[in-house]
Amino acid sequence: MAINFHPLNKGDANFFSVIDLYKYAFQGGNRLPQWFLQFTMRNGKRGFSVLYDNDTWIGLIYILEVKDIVFVQFLAISEPLRSCGYGTKVMSSLRDRHPEKRIALNIEVLDEQAD
């Protein structure tokens, strides 16, 4: 089962849910500036995508492609769908979309004290 990647835009039915998830999952200095996201959406730039499993919204991803590498800068799954294997499915779908490229995932050190 492939995950669908749709470019983030204000016309998406889940636009505000995506923005809320982004703000919740990536706090403070870990986020891109809002002006950059607006610029990206307004100018049709690729990279920030809404993730769907068929018609079900599951989360968001932000990738940068440089030469033969796909950098996953942000990946967040909607809270009710976490621990259902969607992270693995997203990464598998990303590999299927870019079979000739290496994929690098940007992660943070786990904080055992965090919720």
C-alpha positions, 0 to 999 in steps of 0.5 A, a space after each residue: 500500500 503506497 502513501 500519497 504525497 500531496 503538495 501542501 496548499 491552502 485548498 487542502 481539506 486538512 490544511 489547518 490540521 497539517 499546520 496544527 500538527 506541524 506546530 505541535 510536533 516541531 516546537 520553537 526553533 525546530 520549525 521553518 519560519 512561517 514566511 518560508 512556508 507561505 512562500 513555498 505554498 504560494 510559489 508551488 515549490 515542492 518539498 512540504 507534502 500532506 500524507 494520505 493513506 487513500 483518503 485518510 490524512 495521516 500526517 506531513 513530510 518536508 523533504 529537500 532534494 539535493 543531487 542524489 540525496 533526499 533529506 527528510 527534514 520533518 516527518 510527523 504522523 497524526 497523533 491518533 495514527 501513531 504506532 500503526 506503522 505509518 512511519 515505516 510506510 511513509 519511508 517505504 513510499 519515499 524509497 519507491 518514489 526515489 529509487 535512485 537516491 539515498 534518503 537521509 532522515 533528520 532526527 533529534 535525540 530522544 528526551 526521556 522526560 518529554 511527553 
